Amino acid sequence: MSRRPFAGLFLVVGLGFAPPRLGRSASVARVWSNALPGEALRVPFQTTGTAPAGQTQSRYSSQEFLDPIKFLASDKLKGRGNGTKELNEAGDYIARHFRTFGLRPAGDDGTYLQHFTMTVGAKLGPHNALKLGTGETGKALALDQDFIPLSFSEDIELQAPMVFAGYGITAPEYHYDDYGGIDAKGKIALVLRHEPQENDEKSVFAGKEFTTHAEIVSKAINARNHGAAGMILVNDTGNHPGQPDELIRFGALAGPEEMKIAALQAKASVVDEWLKSSSQTLDGLRQAIDKDLSNHSFALDPSLSLSLRVDVERIRKQVANVIGIVPGRDEKLARYCIVVGAHYDHLGLGDQHSLAPSLVGQVHHGADDNASGTSGVLELADVLAHEKQKPEHTIVFITFAGEESGLLGSNYYTLHPAVPLSETLAMINLDMIGRVSKNRLYVGGTGTSPGFRKMIEEANHAEGFELSYSASGYGASDHTSFTAHQVPVLFFFSGLHSDYHKPSDTWDKIDAADGARVVDLVASVVDELDRLNEKPQYARVAEPASTMGGGGGYGPYFGSVPDFGQIEHGVKFADVRDGSPAAKAGFRAGDVLIDFDHKKIENLYDFTYALRAHKPGDKVTVTVLRDGEKVTREVTLEVRK
């Protein structure tokens, strides 16, 4: 299951989570409590109980469910990271099973593999440099020892004077602005990490946990928005006595693929040398700010210019969805399909999405997330392909790549479907179905077509799960890509646990017996969908009632749903929620946001930063591209729904 990102990103209206205080770990429970920019990502599940006495023995054995998980989550496959040979090996494993089952290939050129290209990371090029001064008199610094570029930095070469910009934060809600009184345009901003008064629990900056202003990507966006040509981050060592002044490992930060600003980190001792001519020290400035949140930003002597070169190479790799088809037997109905899908990629050896950052470099096995859902797809494909009586409709089985990087595989499929989406009855998504706890199973998307909830309840009579429901078709997994194209969806999920996105998500913790029961329930739902003689109606899920006052979630509500496909500039709307501020202003699916409140929008991070700078009731000017033409509207932001 994706924790990515992006737009508000899947997670708070900030990127992922606000960074935890040193020594604190992020709570995995937050994954479901956060939201897309302007979108309540998680509608609370509504629970109904079903008596366990109704359980029957599954048509699927626990051993058959467990075997693929043991292979996919093995050390050999090294966490199935996107762009790795191990993910390719996992895809080949799935394709071989589809072939053995007799499924018809529906990928490229008569194969089971549907290839697409994605950015999987970045690496440092050979020409990174940073020095004080110019020419032979300049003092060159050592890469990886004195400084390091941040992976989302622009590739650029420049020379510019410096400004000290405090913590690099502009927070009007706290009447705090490190850029007040200085002109950063064309300069390199030196900014402290984290935020003011972080050890003061009574601080307006929330004390125990950082606000979203502490995010490093937010500091870079703020520097760029103030016209800075570059930003150099430096650890606030005085707030963390006894801890080493370490540079961030290249590639460890979440952020956009590339920002239009030079972004680096330098050691505190290096920056202190630069400040000597101003008779200042980093810790002295930090203490002065933290004392009363007063502004101590200033321009350094313009003769002390920095020369820098950032050379970051984006790594793009070809990955593949794996697609096999069981053709329908009825001539009239076979043109319609039911899609059953699950993502098979995971975090590899860990990346910025790992919830065990100290263990990055170890295999993040991804047994539940999502070898379990992949096994469910394989089990269903095996049974349906070998039944004497084939289904009426065509069944399309897909395992997606690129989910952990932002639903990229499912987004690609919806643009290049094996069966047209107009003839797709429904999409069933299996993501983390291997750790059922207390007989509880979560089913999302029940409001995306009338009768879906009743169908699930009736199918569950034989299994006896205690079901919790969400009507919404949006969420942090691949069904979202289909909801955006108005395909009814159902999402099966056994719940988060303490091993989520950690190396400890291993096959031995899978509850194979209950996992097989989930597959049996899904098979019954597929059977019910296959009995339909016409395409089920797609229903847009109504927004829940707004809470009163300023509560109801983090920040203001806009109402767009981002398209996670990669575009060069801006944020494409996959959908706009009915009755939302965006909808009331006339925006619609397919629009590409390029300007929000007179701030240029290059990516989802820019959008999130611009949105959360406002409060409900604010009127903002928003510009989109629609069929190549600019459309500008005024939007009144509302309380988050």
N, C-alpha and C positions, 0 to 999 in steps of 0.2 A: 504494500500500500504506500502510495506516495505521501511524503511529508513535505513536498516541495513547496513548494512553492509555489512561489509566484503568487500573484495577485492576491495579494492581501492576505496573503497570497494564497494559498490554500489555507492559511493558518492565521494568525491574527492579521489585522490590516497592517502588516509590517511583514518583514520577510521571515517566514518561519516564526520563531519565537523571539521575544526580547531576550538578550543574552543573560544567562544566570550570573549571579554573583560568584566570584571566585570561591571555590570550595562547595558550591551548590550544583546539583545536577538538574537538568530540565525534566519536568514531569511529562511522561508520555501521554498522560491523560489530556494534555492541552491539545493534542492533535485534533481531537474532535470538537474542541470548544472554540475554535477560531474560524475566520471567515475570509471569503474572497473580497476584493475591494468592492464595497457596496453590496455584498451578498452574504446572507447568513448561510454558511456552508453546511452546518449541521442543524437540521430540524430535530428537536428532541424526539427520541424513540418513544412510542406509546406501547405499553406492554399489555399483552393478554396472555393468560395462563392456559395451558392445555394439560390435562391430567396425564402423568407418565404412564398410567395404566393402559393408555391407548397405544403404547409402543408395540411395534411388531418387528420381527427380525429383518434387517436390511437386506436388500437384494445385492448389496455390494459388500464384499468382505473387507475386514480391517487390514488384512495383509496386502490385498490388492491395492488398497488406498495408500498404504505405507511405503510400498516398494519404490514407486517413482520418487517419493519425497526423500528417501534415503539416498538415492543417487543424486538428485538435483541439489540437495543440501550437503553433499559430501565435501570433504576437504579438497578432493580432486577438482571440483568445479569452482572453488575459490570465490564463492558468493555471487557468481553469475553477473558480474559487473558489465554495464553497457560498454560496448566497444572492445571487449576482451575475447580471446579465443575460447575461454570457458563458456561464455554466453553462446557463442557459435556452437560449441559442443552440445550444450543443453538444447539448442534449437534443432540440431541434427538428431538428437535423441528423441525429441517429440515427433519430428518428421518421420523417423523410422517406425515409430509406433503407429502413426496415422497410416503409413504405407502397409504395415502388417495388418491393420484393421480393415484395409480395403477402402479407405476414404479416398475420394477423388481430390487430387491436388488442385489448389486454387491460388497458388502464388505466382511468381514470375516464370514465364517460359515453361509452363507445364510442371513446375516444381511446387513443393509445399511452402517455399520461402518467399515472402513478400518483403523485398529489401527497401530500406530508406536510409538516408544519411542524417546523422545527428552530431552535434558538438558534444563530445564526451569529457572534455577537460582542456587544460592548457599546460604548456611547459615553457620554461624560460629559454629564450633564444640566446645566441652567443654575444650579444652586443649591449647588455645592460650595464649602465654606468651612472655614478653619482659623485660629484665633487663640488667642493666649495671653491668658487672662482673659476677662471677660464685659462685656457692655454697651459703652458708648461708650469706656470706658477700655481695652478689649481691643485688642491689636495684631494686626490682620488680616494674613494672609500672602497672597502672590500665587500663584494657581493656575498650574501649569506652570513657574513660576520658583522658588518656595520649596517647593512641595509638589505631590503628585499622588496621587489615590486609585488603588488597585490594582483591576483590572477585576473581581476576584472579591469585592470588599468588599460588605458588607451596605449597603443603603440605610438610613441612620440619621442621627439628629441627637442629639448627646449632649454633656454637660459632665462632665468627670471629672479627678481628679488623676492624676499620672504616677508610674510607677516605671521606673527604669533596670534592664533585665533582660539585661545582657550581650549575648551573641549570640542570645539567645532560644531556647537549646537545652537539652533534657533528654535526656541520653544515659547511662542507667544502665550500659551496657556499658563506658563509659569513666569511671564514677564521677564524672560531671560533670552539674551541674544549675544553670543560671543562675537558676532560680526558687527555689532553696533559700534559706530565710531571709527571703523577702519575701512579702507578701500582695498578689497582683495582682488580687484579686477586685474587679470594678467599676471598675478603673483602666485607664489607657492605658499599655501597655508600650512603652518605647523600646528597640529592639533593633538591634544591629549586623548588617550584612550579612555573608555568608559564615560562617566558623567560626574558632575559635582556632588559633593557631600554623600558619596556612596556608603560611607560608614555611619551615617546619621539616619536612624530609622524615622526621625521626625521631618526629614527633608521633604520639600515639595516634589523632589524627584523620586519619591516612592520608597526610598530607604532599602528595604529588604531585597527587592528585586529591581533590576534595571528597567527603565522605560525604553521604548523603541528608539529614543534619541541616542541611546548608547550604541546602536548597531553601527558597525564600521561602514557598511554601504550607505547608511543614512548620512554619515558625516561626509562621505565623498560626494553624494548628491547635493548636500547643502553647500559644500565648498564650490561645486560647479555652478549651482544656482546663484552664488554670489560673485560669479565671474572669475573664480580662481582658475589658473592654468594647471595647477597641481595641488595635491594634498600629501603631506608627509605625516603619518601617524607615529606617535611615540608613546610608549607605556607610561602610565601614571605611577611610577615606581613608589612614590611616597605613600600612596594608598595601600600598598602591598609590601610592607617591610619584610625582608627575609626571602622574598621570592625573586628568582633571577629575571633579569631584563632580557627576555627571549623574543626573538623574531617569530612571527607567525609562519608556520610551515606553508610554503607556496601551495596553493590549491585547496587549502583547508577552509577558506571562507565561502559562504554562500553569497551569490551576487549575480548580476547580469553577465552575459557573455562578454561584453565590452562596454565600458563607459567612456564618455568623451571628456576624460580628465586623466592626467597622470596621477596614479595613486601608488604610494610606496609606504614602507615602514622603515624607520631608522632607530638605532639604539639611543637611549636617553643620554649616554655619555657623549655621543656625537652631537646631538642637538644642544646640549649644554655648552659645548665648545662654540657653537654658532652664536649663542646668546651672550657670551662673555663681553663682547664689545658693547652690549646694551646694559651691562652691569646687572644682569638678571640670571636666575637659574630656573629650571623647570619646576623644581619642588617649591621654590619660593613663590612662583606664580600660581602653582596649584593651591598652596595654602591660602594665598590672598583671595583666590576665587572661592574656595570652599568656606572661608570664614563667613561671608555674608552674600555670596552669589553676585558680587560686584564684578564689573567688567575690567579686565586687565589686558586686553588685546592691544597690540601695537605693531607698527611697521618697523622692521629691523633696518639697520643702516643699508641703504640701497647699493652701496659698494660691495656688500657681501652677497652677491648673487650666487645662485646654485645653477650648475649645469647638469642636466640629467638626460639619460637615454633609457627608455623602457622598450624592451624587445620581448614580447610575449607571443608565442605561437599557439593558435587555437588548434586543438586536435579534433578532427572530424573523422568519424568512422562509419562504416556501413554496418547496420544491424538488420534484423529481420523479424517480422511477425511470421508465425507458422500457421497455415490455414489448410484445413481439410474439410471436405463436404460429404455428407450423406444425402444423396439426391432423394427428393420426395417421389412417391410412387404414383400420385394422382396427377394427371396431365394438367388439370386446371389449377390445382393448389400448389404444385411443385415450384411454380415461379415465385411463390412467397417463401421466405425463409425465417427461421428462428436462429439467432446468433447466441452461442454459448461461449463465453470467453473468460480468460484469466491472464494476468501478466506473469511472465516467467523470469524477468530480470530482477536483480536485487542490487545491493550496494557493493559487491565485490569485497575488497579489503577494507571497506569503510571509506566514507568521504565526508563532506560537510553535513550530510544528513544523518550521520551516525549519532545515536544517543549514548554512545560510549566513546567520546572523543579521545580518551587516553588509550583506547584499544585500536585506534585506526592503524591499519597495517596487518591486523589479524583478519582471518576469514569471517565475514559476516554471513552466516550460513543461509539465512532466509528460508528456514524450513516451513514455518507458518506463512511467512510473507515472501514469496507466495508460491512456494513449491506445493503447498496444500491445495490451493485453488487450481494450479496446473494439473495436479493429480486428479482432481475432480473432473476436469475437462477430459482427460485421458480415459477415465473410467466410464464416463457417459458416452464418449465416442466409441469405445470398445463394445459396450452393450448394444447401443443403437445400431451399430454397423452389422452386428451379428444376429439381430432379431429376425425371425422368419418373416414377419410382416413389417416392412419398412414404413417409416413415417409418411403421413400424407404430404407434409410440407418438407422442403429442403432444410436440413440442419447444417449450419455453418459453425465449425469448431475453430476457435482462434486462440492462440497464446501470443500475447503482445510483448514486444520489447519496448524499452524507453519509458515505461510507466513511472519509474522512480525519478526520472528526469523531467516529469511534467506531462504525463499521459501522451507522449509523442507517438507511440505505436498505434494506439486506438484512434488518435486524431488523424494519423496518416490513413488508416483503414477507412475511416468514414469519408475521406476524400477519394479513396480508390477502392470501393467495396467490391467484394466478389459477387454479391447480389445487390442490386440497387437499394438504397435506403428506403426509397418509396415503396419497396416490396418487402421490407423487413418488418415482420410482425412485432418482434420484441428482441431486446438484448438482455441476456442473463449474465451477470458478472459474479464470479467467485473470487473473492480476495480475502485471504486469511479465514479459512474454514476449519482449521485443524486443532483449535484449542477451545472447544466448547466448555464452558464453565457453568456448573449448576443447571445444566440442561437448557441454558438460555441461548437463543440464536437471534441475530438481528437481521431484519429484512428491510431494505430501503427501496424506494421507487414505487411503493404501493399506490401512490396517488397519481402516477403517470398514465394510468388508464382505468376507466371505471370497471369495477369488478375484480381488479387485481388482488385487493386485500381478501375478498371473499374466497377467491381461488386459492390463495395461499393457506387460508384457514382450513379449507376443506382438504387440501392436499396434506396438511399437517396432522389430520386425524390419525393417520396410521403411525406417525413418528412420535407424536406427543411432546415436541419441543415447547418450551415456554418462549413464545415469540414476542419480540419487541419490534415495533414498526416505525418507519419514517416514510411519509408520503413523498418527500422530495426525491427528485431524480438526480440531484447534484451531490457530489461528494468527492473525497480525495482518492478516487479510483476511476477505472476506465469507462464505467457506465456513463460518466459525465459527458464524454465525447459524443455519445449517442443521444443523450437527452438534449444536447445543444442542437441536434438535427431533428428533434421532435420524433424520436423513436421511443416508444414506451420501454422502460427498463425495470429490472429487478436486481437487487444487489444483496448477496448473501455474505454474512460476516459474523464470525464467532466472537469477536471482541478483542480489544487491546490487552496487552499483558506486559510484565516487566522486562521481557526479553525482546520487545519490539525494537527493531533497528539496532540490535546489538549482536555481537558474535555468539551470544548464548541462545539465539533462536535456532536450536538444533533439533534433529529429527526425533531424538529419544523423548522429547517433551510433547510430541504430537499425540493427541487422543484419537487414535486411528479408528476405534469403534464408533465414536460419535461422528468423526469425519465421514465415515461411510454412510451413517444415517443422514448427514446433510446431503450427500450426493444422491441418496435415495429420494429425499424430499425434492431436490431439484429435478430429478428424473420425472417425478410425478407432475411437477409444474410444466415441464416440457411436454409431457403427454397431454395435459389439459390445453396448452396452447396449440398443440397439433390438431386438436379436435375443432378448432375454430374454422368456420367456413368463410370468414371475411376478416380483413385487417382490423385489429382492435383500435378503438379511438384513442388518440393521444390527448392527454389532458395536461394543461399547464397547472402546476400546483400553486394554489393561492398562497400569498404571503400570510404568515401568522400576524395577529394583531400587534400593533406597535405598543411598546411599553411606554408608560407616561414619564415625563421629565427627561433627564439626560441619560438615563440608563439604557438597558437593552442591548448591551454589547459594547465593543470598543469602537468609538469614533462615529462619524457620520455615515449615512447610508446613501449610496448612489444608485445601485441596482443593476450593474452590468455583470456579465459572466464572461471571463476572458477566454479567448481561443488560444490553446496552448501550442498550436503550431508556430514554428519559428518564422517571424517576418523581420524585415530589416530595420524598420523604424515604426514606432508607435505600438499601440495595443489594440488588437482586433477584438471586437465583441462577438463571441459565439452566440450570445443571447442577451436579451434585456428583459428583466423581470417585469411582468405585468404590474401596473400601478406604481412602479418605482419612480423616483425622481428622474432617472434617465429616460424612462418610457414617457413620462408626462411631457418631457422636453422634445419628444419626437425622435429620439435615437433608437436604433434597431440593430438586429443581428447583421453582421457584415461590415458595420461602420468601423473605421480605424481611428482611435483616439490619438491626436497628435499634440493637443494643447489643453491644459487644464488650469484655469485661473491664471492665464498668461505665463504659464510655465511649460516649456517644451517637454513633451513626453516621448521618450525613446523606447521605454520598456516598462514592464510591470512594476519594477522597483520605483521608477520615477512616478508612476501613477499612485502607488501606495503612499509614497512620501508626500505627494501633493495633496492627496485626499485627507490624510490624517492631520494635516495642518489646519483643518477646518472643524467647525462644530455644526450640529444640526441647526437649520435655519439660515445658514449662510447661503447667499446667492453667488454662484460662480459662473464664469463664462467658459464654455467648453466647445472645442472645435474638433470635428472629425473629418476624415476623408470618406466620401461616399461616391463610388464609381469615379474616383479621380478628382472629384470636386469637393471644395471645402464647405462644410456645413457648420455654422456656429449658432449655439443656443445658450440661453441662460437657464441654469439648473438651480433649483432650491433644494439643498441637501436636507435630509430628514433624519429622525432618530432611527438607529439601526433596528431592523425588524427582528 
